[in-house]
Amino acid sequence: MLTIAVTGATGAQGGATARSLLDAGHRVRALTRRPGSPAAEALRERGADVRYADLDAPASLDAALDGADALFAVTTPFGTDTATETRQGLVLIDAARHLGHIVFTSAAHADRDTGVPHYESKREIEQYLRGCGVPWTVIAPAAFMDNYADGWTLDGLRDGVFAWPMPADRPLTLIPAVDIGAFAALALQNRDRFAGARIDIASDELTPAQIADILGSVIGQATVHRQVPLDYVRTRSEDLAAMFAYFTTTGLDVDVTGLRRDHPEVGWHSLAEWAAGQNWPTLLTTNH
């Protein structure tokens, strides 16, 4: 049994990782800035040791990581900026130098010259991690299926439209948070197998037209793809516009078939399987 610290434990990736590790019988330190939140309480009820930790307060990290065997590390620029993400990532790695293994969740293709700001910030963290002297693993998820149940995509689905800033026939690799968590847990439990590895991960590959068909079928409503202009996305976020431009031009290729063959224990979910597990009647009527 390992004691594994999980940053972002009340978020999508960290929460999925914490639950996978708890299900496997490990001790989980759920690190969060909001230990009194409903998400933190849910983890506590499942047996997690919820601890306060703030990436802008190194002393809180030292206390939270004391006695842990390994760390699941996640960072984000959303809500701050990419410079803050990089700084926080380096602080986190420094605080975890005494641990036996660090698994960092990055982004598929972030080790390439993408020009996407939040990929570049993760690339800097990856490079720092490689030189930190601790056994490390980088998992790099493709596009999140979970985003289809939120934000502008969910708004569009209410009207039978899958609004997505890509051409209808351009393939995109996808993954749900539950599979990210399962893969992270696999890596954390098998340090010798995964140490020194950087692995792009995805569960499915579909075009926007196919995504619209699948979501519409699960929701029970005819749904068509509508391409959102990149100029519109740019008015909301230069970062996301750069990401969608990269998806459209270079593409986000990940070896889905190879991952399913080599790591069947993850229990990979297709988009149809993930979508079937969502509470669409509630999602589509809440905050409308």
N, C-alpha and C positions, 0 to 999 in steps of 0.2 A: 504494500500500500504506500502510495506516494502522497506527499503534501504539496499541492500545486496551487500557486497563486495565479489568479485570473484577473487581469485588468479589464476595464469596461464590462464588468460582470453583469451590470443591469442593462447593457445594450444588446444588440442582435447577435454579434459574433461571440462576445464574451459570455453572454447568457447561455447560448447554445453549447459552448465549450464547457462551461461549468456544469450544465445538466448532464452532458455526456460523461464527464469525469465522475460525477456523483453516481450515475447509473452503473459505472464500472467499479464502484466501491472505493474510490480514492477520497482523500481529505481535500477539500477545496477551500482555499482562501478567496473569497469573493471581494475584490477590491473595488471600491466605489467612492465617489464624492458624496453620495446620498445614501448612507446606510439605513436611513429611516424610510426610504421610498417603498412603494408597494412591490416593485420588482426585487428589491433587496430582501424584503420580508418573505417573498415567495421562495427565494433561494435559501434563506435561513430555515424555513419550514421543511425544505428538502434535505437539510443537514449541513449546509455550507456555513463556514465561519466567516461572517460578513465583517469586513474591516474598512475603516475610513482610510482612503489614500487619495492624494491629489498630486498630479504630475507637476504642478507648480510649487509643491512643498516637499522637497527631497526628504526631510526628516520623517514625514508621514510614510513615505515609501520604505525607508529603512525599518521602521517599526512593523509595517505590514508584511514585509518580506522575510523578516527574521525567522529562521527555522524552516523555511520552505525548501523543497527539493528542486523545483522548476518553476518557470514562469511562462504564462501565455500573455503575450504583449500585443496590444492593439492601440493604434493612434488614429486621430482624424484631424483634418484641417477645418471641417465644417463646424461652424460656430465660433471659430477663431480665424486662422489663416495658415498657409503652408509653412511659413517660418516658425510659427508657434508649434506646429506639429513636429517639425524636425527637432526643435529644441527639446520638446517634451520627450520625444523618442530617445534621444541621447541621454537625457537625465534618467530615464527608466532603465536603460541598459547599464548605465554606471551603477545604479542602485542594486542591480541584479548580478553583478560580476562574481559574487561569491556562490551563486547557485550552480547546480549541476547541468542545467539545460535551459535555453531560452528558445521558445517558439514564437516567431513574430509573424503576424498576419499582414501581408502587404497587398499588392494588387497584381493580377496577371499582366505580364509585359512591363511591369515597373522597372525591371532591370535593363530595359532597352531605351533607346533615345526616342521617347514618345512625344516629348514636348508638352505633356499634360501636367499641369502644375502639381496636382495631388499625387501623381505617380512619381514625379521627380523628388518630392519631399520624402516619400517612402523609399525611393532609391538611395537617398542619402543615409537614411536610417539603416537600410540593409548593409550598405558599405561599412558603416561604423560597427554594426553587429559582427560582421565577418572578422574584424580585427580586435574584438573585445577580449579574446582569450577564453571564452566560455563556449562549450559545445552549443551549436545553434542550428536551428532549422527555420527556413522561410517557407510559409505556405502563401500562395498568391491567388486569391479567388478571382473568378471572372465576374461578369455583371450579376447583380443581386436580383433574384426572382422576387424577393420580399418587397422591392420597390414598386412592384405592380399592384400591391395592396395598399398603396399610400400615395399621397401627393397628386401631381397632375395626372398621372396614369389612372388612378382610381376615379378622379373627377371625370375623365373621359369615358371610362367604362360605364359610368352611370347613364351615359347617353349613347351607348353602343359603339364607342370609338376607342381604339387602342392608339393613343397619341404617343408617337415615338420619333425621335429625331434621326431616323435612318431610312434609307430606301426599303421598300417592301420586300425586296429579294436578297438583301445583304445578310448573310448568316452572322449570328452572334452567339457566343458561348455564355451559358448561364449557370448559376448555382444558388440554392437557398441557404439561409443561415444555418439550418439544421445540419446540412452536409459539411459546411465549414467547421462547425463545432465537432462533428464526428471525426473529421480528418485531423483536426488539431489534437483531439484526445488520443487518436491513434499514434500520432507523432510523439506526444508527450509520454505515452506509455512504452514507447519503443525507441529510446534515445539512440542506441547503438545502430539501429536500422536507418534512422533518419538524420543523424547528426551530419552537418555539413551539406545538407541537401536543400536546394531551392526548387519548389514544385508549383507550377501553375495548376490550379484545380478548377474544374467545371463539371457539371452533372448532365448537361444537355446542350445541344446546338440547334438553333432554329432561326428562321427568318422572321422579321416583324409580321409578315402576313400569316405565317404559321402560328405565331404567338397569339395574334388576334383571334384566329379560328379556335385555338385551344381554350383561351380564356372565355370566349363567347360560349363555347360548348359547355364548359363547367358551370358558368354563371346561369346558363339557360336563356341567353339573349344573343341575337345575331350581332356580331361585332366586327367592325372593319378597321383596318390599319389606316391611319392618317399621318403622313409625315410632317412633323413639326419643323419649321424652318430653323436652321442653325442661328440665323440672325435673331430670332425670337429667344432662343436659349441664351444667346450671348447677352441679351438685355437682363437676364436673370443671373447668369454666372458665366464669366469667361472660362473658368476652369472646366465646367461641365460641357460647354460648347467645344472646347479643345478635345475633351474625351470623346464626344460623339463624332467629331470630325475624324479622330483616329480610328474609331470603330468602323466608320464608313470607308475610309481610304485604305489603311493598312489591314484592318480587321483584327479581331481578338481571338486568334486561333489557339485552342487548347486541345490536347489529345484526350478527348472524352472516352473514347473506346479503350485506350490503354489504361486510363485510370480505373475504369470499371473492371478491367481484367486483372490488374495488379493489386487493387485494394478493394475487393468485394465487401470486406467487413464494414466499410463506411455506410453501406446501404443507400447508395446514390438514388436521388429522386429526380425523375423527369419533371418537366414543367407541368404536365398533366397531373402527375401524382402530387406534386406540391400544391397546385391550385385546388385539387379535390379536398385538401385538408384545411382550406381556409374557410372562415365563416362569412361567406360573401353576402348573405342577406343582411347581416349586421353592418359589415363594412360599407355596403352600398347605400345604406340608409342613415348612417351616422354622420353628423356634421354636414349634411347636404343642404 
